[in-house]
Amino acid sequence: MDRMDKKIVIPGELISDNPSLSGAGTYVSGGKVYASVCGLLTQKGKLSVHPFSGPYMPKKNDYILGYVTVVTSSNWIFDIGCPYEGLLHVSEYPIRVPSEEMGKHFDVGDTVLVKVTDVNAEMKIELTYKDPVCRKLVIGRLFEVPSSKVSRIIGGSGAMISMLKAKTGCDIFVGGNGRIWMNGASEDMDILTRALQKIEKDAHLSGLTDLIIAFIQEQYDFVGLKPHDFVPPKEPAASPDAADAAKKPRAKKARSGTVKKSAEDKETTSDAAEAETAAAETAPKEDLEDVSEPAAETKTETKTASKAVLESAKEKKVERKSKGSKNAKSGTKKETKKPEKTKRCGIESALCERSKCTCFGSVRFTRRRPLE
């Protein structure tokens, strides 16, 4: 039988001649494998029959959702959706709980996610709350399906449950006993509930995941919303010709602006030159003679001043050379000034690489120790 082939079988129907392939929902008789329940036959390593209906039968390491029905001095008793009750002893709680405070942690009617630790031959079901997954459920919504449909809701390798989370944006947890917890927006939880009902109804059909995807899309279209994994189409990129056409008018405007500015500057400079020439022509000759005499005097004064400056500079150079030779002979070193400390940014100015630093805004400076 192919791995993905599925077939509906009834109790007592012959499935295989190889007894090593016997799995859940089957039994071996006379070296042959028969179906023990009415359900869907699948093969994933071994042959197993998933019943269409029936009560939940707990197994070790199952995560289930239970309702607290009784609180005693040392136990919490749970309704776990099967003919037998689940027992959570106080020792399986993460912290020590006094007997008078049992109801403060779990009270009658509370919904709790617990784990099955043991199921004995007498169907005594022991639970634990110490697993990191376990928690008390306070918000959200609960939905219940037959435990036989849990595998279809989860899907192969979790494909169905992952799709439901992505489409609706809801947090979902599926208990092994068929109780499902969900939390999200009310519109999303309504659509998720209808999708779970359709999965329960059409669990025997092949290609169920694609059917549910189309169903969820129809539900969101009906209420005028979009699924949470909807990706809007990308806008088409502009063609290079259109981009060049958009840039050309801007270049023309910029050029025309620069031409106008240069023309205005030329006009202003020409006007200023004409005004200067006109003033020079209208000035009397006597004034020009008076101006020329002090100009000659200023020239002689500047010459004498420049000579005095050159002589003083030469004298200073000679003094510096003599001082340098003395220091070299004596072996003394020139003292270097220490960088001045500033309170501009709380660090030495030599360490600060910014000329106008006002705070420790850069990571480069936050790692340095500020001055006291």
C-alpha positions in Angstrom: 0.0 0.0 0.0 1.3 3.5 -0.9 2.1 5.8 2.0 -0.6 8.3 1.1 -3.3 5.8 0.1 -6.4 6.0 2.3 -9.3 3.6 2.6 -12.4 3.3 4.7 -12.5 -0.1 6.6 -14.9 -1.8 8.9 -14.2 -3.9 12.0 -13.0 -7.4 11.1 -11.9 -6.5 7.6 -8.5 -8.0 6.5 -5.8 -5.4 6.0 -2.5 -7.2 5.6 -0.8 -10.6 5.8 2.2 -9.0 7.5 1.7 -8.9 11.3 4.6 -6.6 11.8 2.6 -3.8 10.2 -0.1 -3.8 12.9 -0.7 -0.4 14.4 -3.4 1.6 16.2 -7.0 0.4 15.5 -5.9 -3.0 14.3 -5.4 -6.5 15.8 -3.5 -9.7 14.7 -5.2 -13.0 14.3 -3.8 -16.1 12.6 -0.7 -14.2 11.4 -2.9 -11.6 9.7 -3.9 -8.0 10.5 -7.5 -6.9 10.8 -9.3 -3.7 11.5 -10.7 -3.3 15.0 -12.8 -0.1 14.4 -14.6 1.5 11.6 -12.5 4.3 10.2 -9.9 5.5 7.8 -7.0 3.2 7.1 -3.6 4.9 6.7 0.0 3.7 6.5 3.0 5.7 7.9 5.4 3.0 8.7 2.6 0.8 10.2 -1.0 0.3 9.3 -3.4 2.2 11.5 -7.2 2.8 11.5 -8.4 6.3 12.6 -12.0 5.9 13.9 -14.7 8.2 12.6 -16.1 8.6 16.1 -15.8 7.2 19.6 -14.6 8.4 23.0 -11.1 9.6 23.7 -8.8 7.0 25.2 -5.8 8.8 26.9 -2.2 7.8 26.3 1.0 8.7 28.0 2.5 12.0 27.1 -0.8 13.4 25.6 -1.4 17.1 26.1 -5.1 17.6 26.8 -7.5 20.3 27.9 -9.5 19.5 31.1 -12.2 21.1 33.2 -11.8 21.0 37.0 -14.8 19.2 38.5 -13.7 18.5 42.1 -11.1 20.1 44.5 -9.9 18.1 47.5 -7.3 18.7 50.1 -4.5 17.1 47.9 -6.0 16.5 44.4 -7.7 18.2 41.5 -10.0 16.0 39.5 -10.5 16.8 35.9 -13.1 16.0 33.2 -10.8 15.1 30.2 -13.5 14.1 27.7 -13.3 10.3 28.2 -15.3 7.9 30.4 -12.6 8.2 33.1 -11.5 11.1 35.1 -8.0 12.6 35.3 -6.2 13.1 38.7 -3.7 15.9 39.3 -2.0 15.4 42.6 -0.7 18.4 44.5 2.9 17.1 44.2 2.6 17.5 40.4 2.1 21.3 40.9 5.3 23.4 40.3 5.2 24.9 43.8 4.1 23.7 47.3 0.4 24.4 47.8 -1.2 24.2 51.3 -4.4 22.2 51.5 -6.4 25.4 52.4 -5.2 27.2 49.3 -6.0 24.5 46.7 -9.0 26.4 45.4 -6.9 29.5 44.9 -4.8 27.9 42.2 -7.5 25.7 40.4 -11.1 26.1 41.2 -14.2 24.2 39.9 -14.9 25.2 36.3 -11.3 26.3 35.4 -9.9 25.1 32.1 -6.3 23.9 32.3 -3.8 22.5 29.8 -2.2 19.4 31.4 -0.1 16.4 30.4 -0.9 12.7 30.9 2.0 11.0 32.8 0.6 7.5 33.3 -2.4 5.3 32.4 -2.5 2.0 34.2 -4.6 -1.1 33.4 -7.4 0.0 35.7 -7.6 3.3 33.7 -6.3 5.5 36.5 -5.1 8.5 34.6 -2.5 10.6 36.3 -1.8 14.2 35.2 1.0 16.7 35.7 1.2 20.5 35.6 5.0 20.7 35.8 5.6 20.6 32.1 6.5 24.0 30.6 3.7 23.7 28.1 1.0 23.4 30.8 -0.9 26.5 31.8 -4.3 27.8 33.0 -6.4 29.2 30.2 -8.2 32.4 31.2 -8.9 34.1 27.8 -9.9 32.8 24.4 -12.5 30.4 23.1 -12.9 26.6 23.2 -14.1 24.3 20.5 -14.6 20.6 20.7 -14.4 17.9 18.0 -14.2 14.1 18.2 -10.7 13.0 19.2 -10.7 10.9 16.0 -10.6 14.1 13.9 -7.6 15.6 15.7 -5.1 14.1 13.2 -6.9 15.8 10.3 -7.0 19.2 12.1 -3.2 19.0 12.7 -2.5 17.6 9.3 0.6 15.9 8.0 3.7 17.5 9.6 1.4 20.1 11.0 0.5 21.6 7.6 -3.2 22.1 8.4 -2.8 23.8 11.8 0.0 26.0 10.5 -2.2 27.1 7.6 -5.1 27.9 10.0 -2.8 30.0 12.2 -1.4 31.9 9.2 -4.8 32.6 7.6 -6.7 33.7 10.7 -3.9 35.2 12.8 -5.2 33.3 15.9 -3.3 31.4 18.5 -4.5 27.7 18.4 -3.8 24.7 20.6 -5.3 21.3 19.8 -5.6 18.9 22.7 -5.3 15.2 22.1 -8.8 14.8 23.6 -10.4 16.9 20.8 -10.7 20.2 22.7 -9.3 23.1 20.9 -8.3 26.5 22.4 -8.1 29.6 20.2 -7.5 33.3 20.9 -7.7 36.3 18.5 -10.1 38.9 17.1 -13.7 37.9 17.3 -14.1 38.0 13.5 -11.1 35.7 13.0 -12.3 33.3 15.7 -15.7 33.1 14.0 -14.1 32.1 10.7 -11.7 29.7 12.4 -14.7 28.0 14.1 -16.5 27.5 10.8 -13.3 26.2 9.2 -13.0 23.6 12.1 -16.6 22.6 11.6 -15.9 22.0 7.9 -12.8 19.9 8.6 -14.8 17.8 11.0 -17.5 17.3 8.3 -15.1 16.6 5.4 -12.4 14.8 7.2 -12.7 11.7 4.9 -12.0 13.7 1.7 -8.6 14.0 0.1 -7.0 17.3 -0.7 -8.6 18.7 2.4 -6.0 21.5 3.0 -6.7 23.1 -0.4 -10.5 22.9 0.2 -10.1 24.7 3.6 -7.9 27.4 2.1 -10.5 28.2 -0.5 -13.3 28.1 2.2 -11.4 30.6 4.5 -10.9 32.9 1.5 -14.6 32.9 0.8 -15.4 33.6 4.4 -13.1 36.6 4.5 -14.5 37.9 1.2 -18.0 37.6 2.6 -17.2 39.9 5.6 -15.1 42.3 3.5 -11.8 41.5 5.1 -8.5 39.9 4.0 -6.7 36.8 5.4 -3.8 37.7 7.7 -1.2 36.1 5.3 -2.5 38.3 2.4 0.4 39.9 0.5 -0.6 43.0 -1.6 0.7 43.0 -5.2 3.8 45.0 -5.8 3.4 48.2 -7.9 5.1 47.9 -11.4 8.4 49.6 -11.6 8.7 52.8 -13.7 10.3 52.3 -17.1 13.7 54.0 -17.7 12.2 56.2 -20.5 9.6 57.6 -18.1 12.3 58.2 -15.5 14.4 60.1 -18.0 11.4 62.2 -19.2 10.7 63.1 -15.6 14.3 64.2 -15.0 14.7 66.3 -18.2 12.3 69.2 -17.3 14.0 69.6 -13.9 17.4 69.9 -15.6 16.1 72.6 -18.0 14.6 74.6 -15.1 17.8 74.4 -13.1 19.9 75.6 -16.2 17.5 78.5 -16.9 17.7 79.5 -13.3 21.5 79.6 -13.3 21.5 81.6 -16.6 19.2 84.2 -15.1 21.4 84.5 -12.0 24.6 85.0 -14.1 22.9 87.6 -16.3 21.8 89.6 -13.2 25.3 89.4 -11.7 26.8 90.7 -14.9 24.3 93.6 -15.0 25.1 94.6 -11.4 28.9 94.5 -12.0 28.6 96.6 -15.2 26.5 99.2 -13.4 29.0 99.5 -10.6 31.9 99.9 -13.1 30.0 102.7 -15.0 29.3 104.6 -11.7 33.0 104.4 -10.7 34.2 105.8 -14.0 31.6 108.6 -14.0 32.7 109.6 -10.5 36.4 109.7 -11.5 35.7 111.9 -14.6 33.6 114.4 -12.6 36.2 114.8 -9.8 38.3 118.1 -10.0 42.0 118.1 -10.8 42.9 119.8 -7.5 41.5 117.0 -5.4 43.5 114.5 -7.5 46.7 116.4 -6.7 45.9 116.6 -3.0 45.3 112.9 -2.9 48.5 112.0 -4.8 50.7 113.8 -2.2 49.6 111.8 0.9 49.7 108.6 -1.2 53.4 109.2 -1.8 54.0 109.8 1.9 52.2 106.6 2.8 54.4 104.6 0.4 57.6 105.8 2.1 56.2 105.0 5.6 55.2 101.4 4.6 58.7 100.8 3.2 60.4 101.8 6.5 57.9 99.7 8.5 58.4 96.6 6.4 62.2 97.0 6.9 61.8 97.1 10.7 59.6 94.0 10.7 62.1 92.0 8.7 64.9 93.0 11.0 62.9 92.0 14.1 62.0 88.6 12.5 65.7 87.9 11.8 66.6 88.7 15.4 63.9 86.3 16.7 65.1 83.4 14.5 68.6 83.9 15.8 67.4 83.8 19.4 65.4 80.5 18.7 68.4 78.8 17.2 70.6 79.7 20.2 68.0 78.4 22.6 67.6 75.1 20.7 71.3 74.5 20.7 71.5 75.1 24.5 68.6 72.6 25.1 70.3 70.0 23.0 73.5 70.4 24.9 71.9 70.3 28.3 69.8 67.2 27.3 66.5 68.8 28.5 63.3 68.0 26.6 60.7 70.4 25.6 57.7 70.1 27.8 54.4 69.1 26.1 51.3 70.7 27.2 48.6 68.4 28.4 45.2 68.6 26.7 42.8 70.9 28.4 39.9 69.3 30.1 36.5 70.5 29.0 33.0 69.8 30.4 31.5 70.0 27.0 30.8 66.3 26.7 32.3 64.9 29.9 35.5 63.6 28.4 38.9 65.1 27.5 38.9 67.2 24.3 41.7 65.0 22.9 39.4 61.9 23.1 36.5 63.7 21.5 36.7 63.4 17.8 33.8 65.8 17.1 34.6 69.6 17.1 31.2 70.6 18.5 30.3 67.8 20.9 27.4 68.6 23.3 26.4 65.1 24.7 27.1 61.4 24.7 24.9 60.8 21.7 27.5 58.5 19.9 28.2 55.0 21.0 31.9 55.8 20.5 31.7 58.1 23.5 29.4 56.2 25.8 32.0 53.5 26.4 34.5 56.0 27.8 34.6 56.9 31.4 33.6 60.5 32.0 35.7 62.8 34.2 34.6 63.4 37.7 
